[in-house]
Amino acid sequence: MKDKTPEAGEVWLHKNGIPYRVLFLANDGRRGSYPVSVVYEGSNGKRWVRELSDWHRSFSEKEKSDE
């Protein structure tokens, strides 16, 4: 089964247990030297970017009942 692509507004858990909210996917329509990346934010307001190809190594989708 293919890994789920994160979507804006979803909350995902980092492997250390900290939740992060997905803001948007960057470079979604581009090819070549600009990989699709996930832009996400922590509860402290800091924003981060991770390539989508590396996303599932550290993140899992938060269960709806956890909110």
Backbone torsions as a table, in degrees:
resi	resn	phi	psi	omega
1	MET	NA	137.8	-180.0
2	LYS	-74.5	142.5	177.5
3	ASP	-65.5	143.1	179.2
4	LYS	-69.5	136.7	175.4
5	THR	-82.4	128.5	178.7
6	PRO	-64.0	148.5	179.6
7	GLU	-123.5	153.7	179.9
8	ALA	-53.8	134.3	177.8
9	GLY	93.1	-16.9	179.4
10	GLU	-74.6	151.6	176.4
11	VAL	-108.0	128.5	178.8
12	TRP	-121.4	148.0	179.4
13	LEU	-99.2	129.3	172.8
14	HIS	-72.5	157.6	-178.1
15	LYS	-60.5	-17.9	177.2
16	ASN	-86.8	2.5	176.3
17	GLY	93.9	-3.4	-178.9
18	ILE	-85.5	129.8	178.4
19	PRO	-81.7	145.1	176.8
20	TYR	-134.4	142.0	178.0
21	ARG	-97.7	130.4	177.3
22	VAL	-75.5	128.0	178.4
23	LEU	-90.9	-48.5	178.7
24	PHE	-173.5	168.2	172.2
25	LEU	-97.1	133.3	178.1
26	ALA	-102.3	150.4	178.2
27	ASN	61.2	29.4	-174.1
28	ASP	-64.0	-31.9	-177.0
29	GLY	-102.3	1.2	-174.9
30	ARG	-98.4	155.7	176.9
31	ARG	-123.2	169.9	174.5
32	GLY	91.4	-126.5	-171.3
33	SER	-82.5	2.8	179.4
34	TYR	-115.0	93.2	-177.2
35	PRO	-70.8	149.2	174.3
36	VAL	-61.8	131.9	-177.2
37	SER	-132.8	150.8	178.6
38	VAL	-100.3	125.9	175.6
39	VAL	-102.3	124.5	-174.2
40	TYR	-139.4	163.0	-172.6
41	GLU	-134.5	139.1	175.2
42	GLY	-88.6	171.2	-179.2
43	SER	-66.5	-16.5	178.4
44	ASN	-87.1	0.8	178.1
45	GLY	90.2	-8.6	178.3
46	LYS	-71.3	141.3	-179.9
47	ARG	-111.6	146.9	-176.1
48	TRP	-135.1	161.5	175.7
49	VAL	-134.2	134.3	176.8
50	ARG	-138.5	138.7	177.6
51	GLU	-61.6	138.6	-179.9
52	LEU	-57.6	-35.9	-179.3
53	SER	-63.9	-17.3	-179.3
54	ASP	-109.4	-3.0	-172.4
55	TRP	-59.0	-50.6	-172.9
56	HIS	-73.8	-8.6	175.6
57	ARG	-66.5	-32.4	-174.8
58	SER	-120.3	-10.5	-174.1
59	PHE	-124.2	146.9	170.1
60	SER	-132.5	149.2	-177.6
61	GLU	-68.5	135.8	179.0
62	LYS	-73.7	135.4	178.0
63	GLU	-65.1	142.6	-179.0
64	LYS	-59.4	-34.2	-178.3
65	SER	-72.7	-11.7	-179.9
66	ASP	-81.0	-11.4	-174.3
67	GLU	-79.0	NA	NA
